[in-house]
Amino acid sequence: MRKPSYSNTSNNNSNTLTTSYVSNPGKWPLMGITLGQVVDRAERLYGEREAVVSVFQGIRKNYAQLKEEVSDAMTITSTVPSG
């Protein structure tokens, strides 16, 4: 079991969680990578294979398209101030 670690930021004296998980009850170990890294890896491994299908909405995305949309969303959210 891994305990979350906290760091004290000097700017506002608040504690910041630096680990995104505490434990893994499953049989496979956690990878210790970010969601962005997961998307990058999936795009490298599966590129043109289908990643998302929504029949109701008429949407089909392969991993390359999914990565592009995730990157666009991250660009937009990175410009929004936190808090």
Buried (B, 14 or more C-beta within 10 A) or exposed (E): EEEEEEEEEEEEEEEEEEEEEEEEEEEEEEEEEEEEEEBBBBBEEBEEEEBEEEEEEEEEBBBBBBBBEBBEEEEEEEEEEEE
